[in-house]
Amino acid sequence: MAEREGRNISKLTKQTLAMILAGGQGSRLHELTRWRAKPAVQFGGKFRIIDFPLSNCINSGIRRISVATQYKSHSLVRHLSGGWSGFKPEFGEFVEVLPASMRVNNDWYKGTADALYQNIDIIRSQDPEFILILGGDHIYKMDYGPLIAKHDRTKADITVCCIEVSAEEAAGAFGVISVDENGRVLAFEEKPEVPTEIPGKPGRVLASMGNYVFNTKFLYEQLISDADDPASSHDFGKDILPKLIESHSIYAYMMGEDDNRTYWRDVGTLDAFWEANIELLSFEPELDLYDTEWPIYTAQMQLPSAKFIHDDEDRRGSAVNCIVSGGCIISGASLKNCLLFSNVRVRSYSNIENSVVLPNVTIHRHCKIRNAIIDRGCEIPKDMEIGYNRDEDIARGFRITENGITLVTPDHLGQSLHRLR
C-alpha cells in the first residue's frame, strides 16, 4: 500500500509546475536588502534564502520550476543561473527565471496574483495539472509530495499550507486561517492585528505559509477574474482566497502532518535573521543542514578549507561554537558563537562574539565585535568596536534593532560597493 501511495505521489509531482514568487523587497530587513531582493539574502554560512524552496522542490520530485523576480534581482538571477542551471530540458526539467517584463500591460507585477497572471501564457505552455505556488523568502524543509497528494485526494480547488504559531508572532505579520474538524478552511484573515485563535489552544493560531496548490484550470479562471477587477490589489491573501472560501473547496495542509518537520522561519526582520542563523550553532539545531536525506543545494564556489593560524598566548586563531565556511582565514583572532560565510578574513588580536558575518568581509586588527550582522563586502577598520557602545554605533550610522543587534553594511562605513556616480 505504501509503495502504491509513493508511486501516486511521484506521478502527481511530475504533473506539477512550481511557481516561486521571489520578487519581494524585504523592507523590514532595512539596509540588508537595499541592493538585493530578500530571497537573495545569504543564510546559514553558504546558502541563500531561495535555496530552501528550490531544494524542497527537487527533493520532492518537482523538477519544473519557474521563479518570478522583480525587486533588485541581479544577484538573485546570477545565483540562479550559476547554481541552478544544470537541468536536462530533454527530460522536461528546468529552473527558469520569469522577470517582471510588462508582458500583458505597462505595469510591473502589482501583487502575487498578478505575477502569475502576467505569465499565464508561459504556464499554459507547460500544461501542468497542478500549480504549486511558493513564497521565495522563508527558511524551512518540506516534502511537497504529501501536500499535493492530499490536495488531489480531497478534490480541493485550493490547498493552503499552514503552520501553528503564537498569536503574538502572527499579529500584523501573517495571514491567519480558521478550519473545521476536517481541515476545510472556514475563514481567512490577511495579517490581522488580533488573529483568531485555534479553538481549545489559547494564544495559538494557524498561520498561512504563503504556499498554495491550485488545480490549473481553476487557477486560470481566478487569475483572469481577478485581473478584470479594478478594485483588486491582485494578491492571493488579500483578494483571491477570502473571496472563494464560501463558494469553493479550500483545504488546509498542516506542516508536519505527514512527517516531523515543523521548522519554519520567516527571517523578515533583522532580529529574526540573526536569531535563525545563530540557532544553527546549537548542538542539535532544529534546522539540520547536515541532513543527507534532505539536502539543501546551492551554487558551490570552489574554495579552499577554512584556516586558523598563530598559537601565541595573546594571538591565537580560534573558534568556539562557530560555523566557519570555506575560504575563511582566522589569523590570530578569537571567535565565539559566530557564523562566518565564505571568504571572511579576521586579523590578529580581534575578538568576535555572537555575530553573523556575511561573505567577503575583512575584519582588521584589534577589532571587538559582538551581537552584530556584518554585511557582505564590509572592511572593518583597525581598532573598531561594534556592539559595545550604543551611542557610538548610532553616531556612525549603524542600525541597531529592538533586541540590540547591530547591522553594519559597506554603505554605513562609506565603502559603497554600488557606486551611482
Contacts in CASP RR format, 6 or more apart in sequence:
PFRMAT RR
TARGET T0000
AUTHOR 0000-0000-0000
METHOD contacts of the structure
MODEL  1
MAEREGRNISKLTKQTLAMILAGGQGSRLHELTRWRAKPAVQFGGKFRII
DFPLSNCINSGIRRISVATQYKSHSLVRHLSGGWSGFKPEFGEFVEVLPA
SMRVNNDWYKGTADALYQNIDIIRSQDPEFILILGGDHIYKMDYGPLIAK
HDRTKADITVCCIEVSAEEAAGAFGVISVDENGRVLAFEEKPEVPTEIPG
KPGRVLASMGNYVFNTKFLYEQLISDADDPASSHDFGKDILPKLIESHSI
YAYMMGEDDNRTYWRDVGTLDAFWEANIELLSFEPELDLYDTEWPIYTAQ
MQLPSAKFIHDDEDRRGSAVNCIVSGGCIISGASLKNCLLFSNVRVRSYS
NIENSVVLPNVTIHRHCKIRNAIIDRGCEIPKDMEIGYNRDEDIARGFRI
TENGITLVTPDHLGQSLHRLR
5 149 0 8 1.000
8 149 0 8 1.000
9 145 0 8 1.000
9 146 0 8 1.000
9 148 0 8 1.000
9 149 0 8 1.000
10 61 0 8 1.000
12 129 0 8 1.000
12 130 0 8 1.000
12 145 0 8 1.000
12 148 0 8 1.000
12 149 0 8 1.000
12 152 0 8 1.000
13 60 0 8 1.000
13 61 0 8 1.000
13 62 0 8 1.000
13 144 0 8 1.000
13 145 0 8 1.000
13 148 0 8 1.000
14 61 0 8 1.000
15 128 0 8 1.000
15 129 0 8 1.000
15 130 0 8 1.000
16 62 0 8 1.000
16 64 0 8 1.000
16 128 0 8 1.000
16 129 0 8 1.000
16 130 0 8 1.000
16 131 0 8 1.000
16 132 0 8 1.000
16 144 0 8 1.000
16 148 0 8 1.000
16 213 0 8 1.000
17 64 0 8 1.000
17 65 0 8 1.000
17 66 0 8 1.000
17 123 0 8 1.000
17 126 0 8 1.000
17 128 0 8 1.000
17 130 0 8 1.000
17 131 0 8 1.000
17 132 0 8 1.000
17 216 0 8 1.000
18 53 0 8 1.000
18 57 0 8 1.000
18 62 0 8 1.000
18 64 0 8 1.000
18 65 0 8 1.000
18 66 0 8 1.000
18 132 0 8 1.000
18 134 0 8 1.000
18 144 0 8 1.000
19 66 0 8 1.000
19 68 0 8 1.000
19 116 0 8 1.000
19 119 0 8 1.000
19 123 0 8 1.000
19 131 0 8 1.000
19 132 0 8 1.000
19 133 0 8 1.000
19 134 0 8 1.000
20 39 0 8 1.000
20 50 0 8 1.000
20 53 0 8 1.000
20 54 0 8 1.000
20 57 0 8 1.000
20 65 0 8 1.000
20 66 0 8 1.000
20 67 0 8 1.000
20 68 0 8 1.000
20 134 0 8 1.000
20 135 0 8 1.000
20 136 0 8 1.000
21 68 0 8 1.000
21 112 0 8 1.000
21 115 0 8 1.000
21 133 0 8 1.000
21 134 0 8 1.000
21 135 0 8 1.000
21 136 0 8 1.000
22 37 0 8 1.000
22 39 0 8 1.000
22 50 0 8 1.000
22 67 0 8 1.000
22 68 0 8 1.000
22 69 0 8 1.000
22 73 0 8 1.000
22 76 0 8 1.000
22 135 0 8 1.000
22 136 0 8 1.000
22 137 0 8 1.000
23 37 0 8 1.000
23 38 0 8 1.000
23 39 0 8 1.000
23 68 0 8 1.000
23 69 0 8 1.000
23 70 0 8 1.000
23 71 0 8 1.000
23 73 0 8 1.000
23 100 0 8 1.000
23 109 0 8 1.000
23 115 0 8 1.000
24 37 0 8 1.000
24 38 0 8 1.000
24 39 0 8 1.000
24 70 0 8 1.000
24 71 0 8 1.000
24 137 0 8 1.000
25 33 0 8 1.000
25 37 0 8 1.000
25 38 0 8 1.000
25 71 0 8 1.000
25 72 0 8 1.000
26 33 0 8 1.000
26 37 0 8 1.000
26 38 0 8 1.000
26 71 0 8 1.000
26 137 0 8 1.000
26 268 0 8 1.000
27 33 0 8 1.000
28 268 0 8 1.000
28 269 0 8 1.000
28 270 0 8 1.000
29 38 0 8 1.000
29 41 0 8 1.000
29 268 0 8 1.000
29 269 0 8 1.000
29 270 0 8 1.000
29 273 0 8 1.000
30 270 0 8 1.000
30 399 0 8 1.000
30 407 0 8 1.000
31 375 0 8 1.000
31 399 0 8 1.000
31 407 0 8 1.000
31 409 0 8 1.000
31 411 0 8 1.000
31 412 0 8 1.000
32 41 0 8 1.000
32 270 0 8 1.000
32 273 0 8 1.000
32 373 0 8 1.000
32 375 0 8 1.000
32 407 0 8 1.000
32 409 0 8 1.000
33 41 0 8 1.000
33 72 0 8 1.000
34 409 0 8 1.000
34 411 0 8 1.000
35 72 0 8 1.000
35 75 0 8 1.000
35 417 0 8 1.000
35 418 0 8 1.000
36 72 0 8 1.000
36 74 0 8 1.000
36 75 0 8 1.000
36 76 0 8 1.000
37 69 0 8 1.000
37 70 0 8 1.000
37 71 0 8 1.000
37 72 0 8 1.000
37 73 0 8 1.000
37 75 0 8 1.000
37 76 0 8 1.000
38 49 0 8 1.000
38 136 0 8 1.000
38 137 0 8 1.000
38 268 0 8 1.000
39 48 0 8 1.000
39 49 0 8 1.000
39 50 0 8 1.000
39 76 0 8 1.000
39 136 0 8 1.000
39 137 0 8 1.000
40 48 0 8 1.000
40 49 0 8 1.000
40 50 0 8 1.000
40 73 0 8 1.000
40 75 0 8 1.000
40 76 0 8 1.000
40 79 0 8 1.000
41 48 0 8 1.000
41 49 0 8 1.000
41 267 0 8 1.000
41 273 0 8 1.000
42 48 0 8 1.000
42 341 0 8 1.000
42 358 0 8 1.000
42 359 0 8 1.000
42 376 0 8 1.000
43 49 0 8 1.000
43 51 0 8 1.000
43 52 0 8 1.000
43 139 0 8 1.000
43 267 0 8 1.000
43 273 0 8 1.000
43 276 0 8 1.000
43 277 0 8 1.000
44 277 0 8 1.000
44 280 0 8 1.000
44 289 0 8 1.000
44 323 0 8 1.000
44 339 0 8 1.000
44 341 0 8 1.000
45 277 0 8 1.000
45 323 0 8 1.000
45 325 0 8 1.000
45 339 0 8 1.000
45 340 0 8 1.000
45 341 0 8 1.000
45 342 0 8 1.000
46 298 0 8 1.000
46 325 0 8 1.000
46 326 0 8 1.000
46 341 0 8 1.000
46 342 0 8 1.000
47 289 0 8 1.000
47 296 0 8 1.000
47 298 0 8 1.000
48 76 0 8 1.000
48 79 0 8 1.000
48 298 0 8 1.000
49 136 0 8 1.000
49 137 0 8 1.000
49 138 0 8 1.000
49 139 0 8 1.000
49 267 0 8 1.000
50 67 0 8 1.000
50 76 0 8 1.000
50 79 0 8 1.000
50 80 0 8 1.000
50 136 0 8 1.000
50 137 0 8 1.000
51 296 0 8 1.000
51 297 0 8 1.000
51 298 0 8 1.000
52 136 0 8 1.000
52 138 0 8 1.000
52 139 0 8 1.000
52 140 0 8 1.000
52 141 0 8 1.000
52 296 0 8 1.000
53 134 0 8 1.000
53 135 0 8 1.000
53 136 0 8 1.000
53 138 0 8 1.000
54 65 0 8 1.000
54 67 0 8 1.000
54 84 0 8 1.000
54 95 0 8 1.000
54 297 0 8 1.000
55 141 0 8 1.000
55 294 0 8 1.000
55 295 0 8 1.000
55 296 0 8 1.000
55 297 0 8 1.000
56 134 0 8 1.000
56 140 0 8 1.000
56 141 0 8 1.000
56 142 0 8 1.000
56 143 0 8 1.000
56 144 0 8 1.000
57 63 0 8 1.000
57 65 0 8 1.000
57 132 0 8 1.000
57 134 0 8 1.000
57 144 0 8 1.000
58 297 0 8 1.000
59 143 0 8 1.000
59 294 0 8 1.000
59 295 0 8 1.000
60 142 0 8 1.000
60 143 0 8 1.000
60 144 0 8 1.000
60 145 0 8 1.000
61 145 0 8 1.000
62 132 0 8 1.000
62 144 0 8 1.000
62 145 0 8 1.000
63 87 0 8 1.000
63 91 0 8 1.000
63 92 0 8 1.000
63 93 0 8 1.000
63 94 0 8 1.000
64 92 0 8 1.000
64 93 0 8 1.000
64 94 0 8 1.000
64 126 0 8 1.000
64 128 0 8 1.000
65 94 0 8 1.000
65 95 0 8 1.000
65 96 0 8 1.000
66 95 0 8 1.000
66 96 0 8 1.000
66 97 0 8 1.000
66 98 0 8 1.000
66 119 0 8 1.000
66 122 0 8 1.000
66 123 0 8 1.000
67 80 0 8 1.000
67 95 0 8 1.000
67 96 0 8 1.000
67 97 0 8 1.000
67 98 0 8 1.000
68 98 0 8 1.000
68 99 0 8 1.000
68 100 0 8 1.000
68 109 0 8 1.000
68 115 0 8 1.000
68 116 0 8 1.000
68 119 0 8 1.000
69 76 0 8 1.000
69 77 0 8 1.000
69 97 0 8 1.000
69 98 0 8 1.000
69 99 0 8 1.000
69 100 0 8 1.000
70 99 0 8 1.000
70 100 0 8 1.000
70 108 0 8 1.000
70 109 0 8 1.000
70 115 0 8 1.000
73 99 0 8 1.000
77 97 0 8 1.000
77 99 0 8 1.000
79 299 0 8 1.000
80 95 0 8 1.000
80 97 0 8 1.000
81 97 0 8 1.000
82 299 0 8 1.000
83 297 0 8 1.000
83 298 0 8 1.000
83 299 0 8 1.000
83 300 0 8 1.000
84 95 0 8 1.000
84 297 0 8 1.000
84 299 0 8 1.000
85 95 0 8 1.000
87 93 0 8 1.000
87 94 0 8 1.000
87 95 0 8 1.000
98 115 0 8 1.000
98 119 0 8 1.000
98 122 0 8 1.000
100 108 0 8 1.000
100 109 0 8 1.000
100 115 0 8 1.000
100 118 0 8 1.000
101 118 0 8 1.000
102 108 0 8 1.000
102 118 0 8 1.000
103 118 0 8 1.000
103 119 0 8 1.000
103 121 0 8 1.000
104 117 0 8 1.000
104 118 0 8 1.000
105 118 0 8 1.000
107 114 0 8 1.000
109 115 0 8 1.000
109 118 0 8 1.000
110 233 0 8 1.000
110 234 0 8 1.000
111 233 0 8 1.000
111 234 0 8 1.000
111 235 0 8 1.000
112 133 0 8 1.000
112 234 0 8 1.000
112 235 0 8 1.000
112 236 0 8 1.000
112 237 0 8 1.000
113 222 0 8 1.000
113 223 0 8 1.000
113 226 0 8 1.000
113 227 0 8 1.000
113 232 0 8 1.000
113 234 0 8 1.000
113 235 0 8 1.000
113 236 0 8 1.000
113 239 0 8 1.000
113 240 0 8 1.000
114 226 0 8 1.000
114 227 0 8 1.000
114 234 0 8 1.000
116 123 0 8 1.000
116 131 0 8 1.000
116 133 0 8 1.000
116 219 0 8 1.000
116 223 0 8 1.000
117 223 0 8 1.000
117 224 0 8 1.000
117 226 0 8 1.000
117 227 0 8 1.000
117 234 0 8 1.000
120 220 0 8 1.000
120 223 0 8 1.000
120 224 0 8 1.000
123 131 0 8 1.000
123 216 0 8 1.000
124 220 0 8 1.000
128 216 0 8 1.000
129 215 0 8 1.000
129 216 0 8 1.000
130 148 0 8 1.000
130 151 0 8 1.000
130 152 0 8 1.000
130 213 0 8 1.000
130 214 0 8 1.000
130 215 0 8 1.000
130 216 0 8 1.000
131 213 0 8 1.000
131 214 0 8 1.000
131 216 0 8 1.000
131 219 0 8 1.000
132 144 0 8 1.000
132 147 0 8 1.000
132 148 0 8 1.000
132 211 0 8 1.000
132 212 0 8 1.000
132 213 0 8 1.000
133 210 0 8 1.000
133 211 0 8 1.000
133 212 0 8 1.000
133 213 0 8 1.000
133 214 0 8 1.000
133 236 0 8 1.000
134 210 0 8 1.000
134 211 0 8 1.000
135 210 0 8 1.000
135 211 0 8 1.000
137 266 0 8 1.000
137 267 0 8 1.000
137 268 0 8 1.000
138 209 0 8 1.000
138 264 0 8 1.000
138 265 0 8 1.000
138 266 0 8 1.000
138 267 0 8 1.000
139 263 0 8 1.000
139 264 0 8 1.000
139 265 0 8 1.000
139 267 0 8 1.000
139 276 0 8 1.000
139 287 0 8 1.000
140 209 0 8 1.000
140 255 0 8 1.000
140 261 0 8 1.000
140 263 0 8 1.000
140 264 0 8 1.000
140 265 0 8 1.000
141 261 0 8 1.000
141 263 0 8 1.000
141 287 0 8 1.000
141 291 0 8 1.000
141 294 0 8 1.000
141 296 0 8 1.000
142 161 0 8 1.000
142 211 0 8 1.000
142 255 0 8 1.000
142 261 0 8 1.000
142 264 0 8 1.000
143 258 0 8 1.000
143 259 0 8 1.000
143 261 0 8 1.000
143 294 0 8 1.000
146 257 0 8 1.000
146 258 0 8 1.000
146 259 0 8 1.000
147 159 0 8 1.000
147 161 0 8 1.000
147 211 0 8 1.000
147 213 0 8 1.000
147 253 0 8 1.000
148 213 0 8 1.000
150 156 0 8 1.000
150 159 0 8 1.000
150 251 0 8 1.000
150 253 0 8 1.000
150 257 0 8 1.000
151 159 0 8 1.000
151 213 0 8 1.000
151 251 0 8 1.000
151 253 0 8 1.000
154 249 0 8 1.000
154 251 0 8 1.000
155 249 0 8 1.000
156 213 0 8 1.000
156 215 0 8 1.000
156 249 0 8 1.000
156 250 0 8 1.000
156 251 0 8 1.000
157 214 0 8 1.000
157 215 0 8 1.000
157 218 0 8 1.000
157 244 0 8 1.000
157 248 0 8 1.000
157 249 0 8 1.000
157 250 0 8 1.000
158 212 0 8 1.000
158 213 0 8 1.000
158 214 0 8 1.000
158 218 0 8 1.000
158 241 0 8 1.000
158 244 0 8 1.000
158 248 0 8 1.000
158 249 0 8 1.000
158 250 0 8 1.000
158 251 0 8 1.000
159 212 0 8 1.000
159 213 0 8 1.000
159 250 0 8 1.000
159 251 0 8 1.000
159 252 0 8 1.000
159 253 0 8 1.000
160 177 0 8 1.000
160 185 0 8 1.000
160 188 0 8 1.000
160 208 0 8 1.000
160 210 0 8 1.000
160 211 0 8 1.000
160 212 0 8 1.000
160 241 0 8 1.000
160 250 0 8 1.000
160 251 0 8 1.000
160 252 0 8 1.000
160 253 0 8 1.000
161 208 0 8 1.000
161 209 0 8 1.000
161 210 0 8 1.000
161 211 0 8 1.000
161 212 0 8 1.000
161 252 0 8 1.000
161 253 0 8 1.000
161 255 0 8 1.000
162 177 0 8 1.000
162 206 0 8 1.000
162 207 0 8 1.000
162 208 0 8 1.000
162 209 0 8 1.000
162 252 0 8 1.000
162 253 0 8 1.000
162 254 0 8 1.000
162 255 0 8 1.000
163 206 0 8 1.000
163 207 0 8 1.000
163 209 0 8 1.000
163 254 0 8 1.000
163 255 0 8 1.000
163 262 0 8 1.000
163 264 0 8 1.000
164 198 0 8 1.000
164 201 0 8 1.000
164 204 0 8 1.000
164 205 0 8 1.000
164 206 0 8 1.000
164 207 0 8 1.000
164 254 0 8 1.000
165 174 0 8 1.000
165 204 0 8 1.000
165 205 0 8 1.000
165 207 0 8 1.000
166 203 0 8 1.000
166 204 0 8 1.000
166 205 0 8 1.000
167 195 0 8 1.000
167 197 0 8 1.000
167 203 0 8 1.000
167 204 0 8 1.000
167 205 0 8 1.000
168 203 0 8 1.000
169 207 0 8 1.000
170 176 0 8 1.000
170 195 0 8 1.000
170 205 0 8 1.000
170 207 0 8 1.000
171 192 0 8 1.000
171 193 0 8 1.000
171 194 0 8 1.000
171 195 0 8 1.000
172 191 0 8 1.000
172 192 0 8 1.000
172 193 0 8 1.000
172 195 0 8 1.000
173 191 0 8 1.000
173 266 0 8 1.000
174 191 0 8 1.000
174 195 0 8 1.000
174 207 0 8 1.000
174 208 0 8 1.000
174 266 0 8 1.000
175 188 0 8 1.000
175 189 0 8 1.000
175 190 0 8 1.000
175 191 0 8 1.000
175 192 0 8 1.000
175 195 0 8 1.000
175 207 0 8 1.000
175 208 0 8 1.000
175 237 0 8 1.000
176 188 0 8 1.000
176 189 0 8 1.000
176 192 0 8 1.000
176 195 0 8 1.000
176 196 0 8 1.000
176 205 0 8 1.000
176 206 0 8 1.000
176 207 0 8 1.000
176 208 0 8 1.000
177 185 0 8 1.000
177 187 0 8 1.000
177 188 0 8 1.000
177 189 0 8 1.000
177 206 0 8 1.000
177 207 0 8 1.000
177 208 0 8 1.000
177 252 0 8 1.000
178 185 0 8 1.000
178 186 0 8 1.000
178 187 0 8 1.000
178 188 0 8 1.000
178 196 0 8 1.000
178 206 0 8 1.000
179 185 0 8 1.000
179 186 0 8 1.000
179 206 0 8 1.000
179 252 0 8 1.000
180 186 0 8 1.000
183 251 0 8 1.000
183 252 0 8 1.000
184 249 0 8 1.000
184 250 0 8 1.000
184 251 0 8 1.000
184 252 0 8 1.000
185 241 0 8 1.000
185 245 0 8 1.000
185 250 0 8 1.000
185 251 0 8 1.000
185 252 0 8 1.000
186 245 0 8 1.000
187 196 0 8 1.000
187 245 0 8 1.000
188 208 0 8 1.000
188 237 0 8 1.000
188 241 0 8 1.000
188 242 0 8 1.000
188 245 0 8 1.000
189 195 0 8 1.000
189 196 0 8 1.000
190 235 0 8 1.000
190 237 0 8 1.000
190 238 0 8 1.000
190 242 0 8 1.000
195 205 0 8 1.000
196 205 0 8 1.000
197 203 0 8 1.000
197 204 0 8 1.000
197 205 0 8 1.000
198 204 0 8 1.000
198 205 0 8 1.000
198 206 0 8 1.000
206 252 0 8 1.000
206 254 0 8 1.000
208 237 0 8 1.000
209 255 0 8 1.000
209 264 0 8 1.000
210 236 0 8 1.000
210 237 0 8 1.000
212 236 0 8 1.000
213 253 0 8 1.000
214 222 0 8 1.000
218 248 0 8 1.000
222 240 0 8 1.000
222 244 0 8 1.000
226 232 0 8 1.000
226 234 0 8 1.000
226 239 0 8 1.000
226 240 0 8 1.000
227 234 0 8 1.000
229 239 0 8 1.000
232 239 0 8 1.000
233 239 0 8 1.000
241 250 0 8 1.000
244 250 0 8 1.000
255 261 0 8 1.000
255 262 0 8 1.000
255 264 0 8 1.000
256 262 0 8 1.000
263 286 0 8 1.000
263 287 0 8 1.000
265 272 0 8 1.000
265 276 0 8 1.000
265 287 0 8 1.000
266 272 0 8 1.000
267 273 0 8 1.000
267 276 0 8 1.000
269 401 0 8 1.000
270 373 0 8 1.000
270 399 0 8 1.000
270 401 0 8 1.000
270 405 0 8 1.000
270 407 0 8 1.000
271 401 0 8 1.000
271 402 0 8 1.000
271 403 0 8 1.000
271 405 0 8 1.000
273 356 0 8 1.000
273 373 0 8 1.000
274 356 0 8 1.000
274 373 0 8 1.000
274 401 0 8 1.000
274 403 0 8 1.000
274 405 0 8 1.000
276 287 0 8 1.000
277 339 0 8 1.000
277 356 0 8 1.000
278 337 0 8 1.000
278 339 0 8 1.000
278 354 0 8 1.000
278 356 0 8 1.000
279 285 0 8 1.000
279 286 0 8 1.000
279 287 0 8 1.000
280 287 0 8 1.000
280 289 0 8 1.000
280 323 0 8 1.000
280 339 0 8 1.000
281 321 0 8 1.000
281 322 0 8 1.000
281 323 0 8 1.000
281 337 0 8 1.000
281 338 0 8 1.000
281 339 0 8 1.000
289 296 0 8 1.000
301 342 0 8 1.000
303 325 0 8 1.000
303 326 0 8 1.000
303 327 0 8 1.000
303 342 0 8 1.000
303 343 0 8 1.000
304 326 0 8 1.000
304 327 0 8 1.000
305 326 0 8 1.000
305 327 0 8 1.000
306 324 0 8 1.000
306 325 0 8 1.000
306 326 0 8 1.000
306 327 0 8 1.000
306 328 0 8 1.000
306 329 0 8 1.000
306 330 0 8 1.000
306 340 0 8 1.000
307 327 0 8 1.000
307 328 0 8 1.000
307 329 0 8 1.000
307 330 0 8 1.000
308 317 0 8 1.000
308 318 0 8 1.000
308 319 0 8 1.000
308 330 0 8 1.000
308 332 0 8 1.000
309 317 0 8 1.000
309 329 0 8 1.000
309 330 0 8 1.000
309 331 0 8 1.000
309 332 0 8 1.000
310 316 0 8 1.000
310 317 0 8 1.000
310 331 0 8 1.000
310 332 0 8 1.000
310 348 0 8 1.000
311 317 0 8 1.000
312 332 0 8 1.000
314 349 0 8 1.000
315 332 0 8 1.000
315 348 0 8 1.000
315 349 0 8 1.000
316 332 0 8 1.000
316 334 0 8 1.000
317 330 0 8 1.000
317 331 0 8 1.000
317 332 0 8 1.000
317 333 0 8 1.000
317 334 0 8 1.000
318 330 0 8 1.000
318 332 0 8 1.000
318 333 0 8 1.000
318 334 0 8 1.000
318 335 0 8 1.000
319 330 0 8 1.000
319 334 0 8 1.000
319 335 0 8 1.000
319 336 0 8 1.000
319 338 0 8 1.000
320 335 0 8 1.000
320 336 0 8 1.000
320 337 0 8 1.000
321 336 0 8 1.000
321 337 0 8 1.000
322 335 0 8 1.000
322 336 0 8 1.000
322 337 0 8 1.000
322 338 0 8 1.000
322 339 0 8 1.000
322 340 0 8 1.000
323 338 0 8 1.000
323 339 0 8 1.000
323 340 0 8 1.000
324 330 0 8 1.000
324 335 0 8 1.000
324 338 0 8 1.000
324 340 0 8 1.000
324 344 0 8 1.000
325 340 0 8 1.000
325 341 0 8 1.000
325 342 0 8 1.000
325 344 0 8 1.000
325 359 0 8 1.000
326 342 0 8 1.000
326 343 0 8 1.000
327 342 0 8 1.000
327 343 0 8 1.000
327 344 0 8 1.000
328 340 0 8 1.000
328 342 0 8 1.000
328 343 0 8 1.000
328 344 0 8 1.000
328 345 0 8 1.000
328 346 0 8 1.000
329 344 0 8 1.000
329 345 0 8 1.000
329 346 0 8 1.000
330 346 0 8 1.000
331 345 0 8 1.000
331 346 0 8 1.000
331 347 0 8 1.000
331 348 0 8 1.000
332 346 0 8 1.000
332 347 0 8 1.000
332 348 0 8 1.000
332 349 0 8 1.000
332 350 0 8 1.000
333 346 0 8 1.000
333 347 0 8 1.000
333 348 0 8 1.000
333 349 0 8 1.000
333 350 0 8 1.000
333 351 0 8 1.000
333 352 0 8 1.000
333 363 0 8 1.000
334 350 0 8 1.000
334 351 0 8 1.000
334 352 0 8 1.000
335 346 0 8 1.000
335 352 0 8 1.000
335 353 0 8 1.000
336 352 0 8 1.000
336 353 0 8 1.000
336 354 0 8 1.000
337 353 0 8 1.000
337 354 0 8 1.000
337 355 0 8 1.000
338 352 0 8 1.000
338 353 0 8 1.000
338 354 0 8 1.000
338 355 0 8 1.000
338 356 0 8 1.000
338 357 0 8 1.000
339 355 0 8 1.000
339 356 0 8 1.000
339 357 0 8 1.000
340 346 0 8 1.000
340 357 0 8 1.000
341 357 0 8 1.000
341 358 0 8 1.000
341 359 0 8 1.000
341 361 0 8 1.000
341 376 0 8 1.000
342 359 0 8 1.000
342 360 0 8 1.000
343 359 0 8 1.000
343 360 0 8 1.000
344 357 0 8 1.000
344 359 0 8 1.000
344 360 0 8 1.000
344 361 0 8 1.000
344 362 0 8 1.000
344 363 0 8 1.000
345 361 0 8 1.000
345 362 0 8 1.000
345 363 0 8 1.000
346 352 0 8 1.000
346 363 0 8 1.000
347 362 0 8 1.000
347 363 0 8 1.000
347 364 0 8 1.000
347 365 0 8 1.000
347 367 0 8 1.000
347 382 0 8 1.000
348 365 0 8 1.000
349 365 0 8 1.000
349 366 0 8 1.000
350 363 0 8 1.000
350 364 0 8 1.000
350 365 0 8 1.000
350 366 0 8 1.000
350 367 0 8 1.000
350 368 0 8 1.000
350 369 0 8 1.000
351 367 0 8 1.000
351 368 0 8 1.000
351 369 0 8 1.000
352 363 0 8 1.000
352 367 0 8 1.000
352 369 0 8 1.000
352 370 0 8 1.000
353 369 0 8 1.000
353 370 0 8 1.000
353 371 0 8 1.000
354 370 0 8 1.000
354 371 0 8 1.000
354 372 0 8 1.000
355 369 0 8 1.000
355 370 0 8 1.000
355 371 0 8 1.000
355 372 0 8 1.000
355 373 0 8 1.000
355 374 0 8 1.000
356 372 0 8 1.000
356 373 0 8 1.000
356 374 0 8 1.000
357 363 0 8 1.000
357 374 0 8 1.000
358 373 0 8 1.000
358 374 0 8 1.000
358 375 0 8 1.000
358 376 0 8 1.000
358 377 0 8 1.000
358 378 0 8 1.000
359 376 0 8 1.000
359 377 0 8 1.000
360 376 0 8 1.000
360 377 0 8 1.000
361 374 0 8 1.000
361 375 0 8 1.000
361 376 0 8 1.000
361 377 0 8 1.000
361 378 0 8 1.000
361 379 0 8 1.000
361 380 0 8 1.000
362 377 0 8 1.000
362 378 0 8 1.000
362 379 0 8 1.000
362 380 0 8 1.000
363 369 0 8 1.000
363 374 0 8 1.000
363 380 0 8 1.000
364 379 0 8 1.000
364 380 0 8 1.000
364 381 0 8 1.000
364 382 0 8 1.000
364 383 0 8 1.000
364 384 0 8 1.000
365 382 0 8 1.000
365 383 0 8 1.000
366 382 0 8 1.000
366 383 0 8 1.000
367 380 0 8 1.000
367 381 0 8 1.000
367 382 0 8 1.000
367 383 0 8 1.000
367 384 0 8 1.000
367 385 0 8 1.000
367 386 0 8 1.000
368 384 0 8 1.000
368 385 0 8 1.000
368 386 0 8 1.000
368 388 0 8 1.000
369 380 0 8 1.000
369 384 0 8 1.000
369 385 0 8 1.000
369 386 0 8 1.000
369 387 0 8 1.000
370 386 0 8 1.000
370 387 0 8 1.000
370 388 0 8 1.000
371 387 0 8 1.000
371 404 0 8 1.000
371 405 0 8 1.000
371 406 0 8 1.000
372 386 0 8 1.000
372 387 0 8 1.000
372 405 0 8 1.000
372 406 0 8 1.000
372 407 0 8 1.000
372 408 0 8 1.000
373 405 0 8 1.000
373 406 0 8 1.000
373 407 0 8 1.000
373 408 0 8 1.000
374 380 0 8 1.000
374 386 0 8 1.000
374 408 0 8 1.000
375 407 0 8 1.000
375 408 0 8 1.000
375 409 0 8 1.000
375 410 0 8 1.000
376 410 0 8 1.000
377 410 0 8 1.000
377 415 0 8 1.000
377 417 0 8 1.000
378 408 0 8 1.000
378 409 0 8 1.000
378 410 0 8 1.000
378 413 0 8 1.000
378 415 0 8 1.000
379 410 0 8 1.000
379 413 0 8 1.000
379 415 0 8 1.000
380 386 0 8 1.000
380 408 0 8 1.000
380 413 0 8 1.000
381 413 0 8 1.000
385 392 0 8 1.000
386 393 0 8 1.000
386 398 0 8 1.000
386 406 0 8 1.000
386 408 0 8 1.000
387 393 0 8 1.000
387 406 0 8 1.000
390 400 0 8 1.000
390 404 0 8 1.000
393 400 0 8 1.000
393 406 0 8 1.000
394 400 0 8 1.000
396 412 0 8 1.000
397 412 0 8 1.000
398 406 0 8 1.000
398 407 0 8 1.000
398 408 0 8 1.000
398 412 0 8 1.000
399 406 0 8 1.000
399 407 0 8 1.000
399 412 0 8 1.000
400 406 0 8 1.000
400 407 0 8 1.000
401 407 0 8 1.000
410 416 0 8 1.000
410 417 0 8 1.000
411 418 0 8 1.000
END
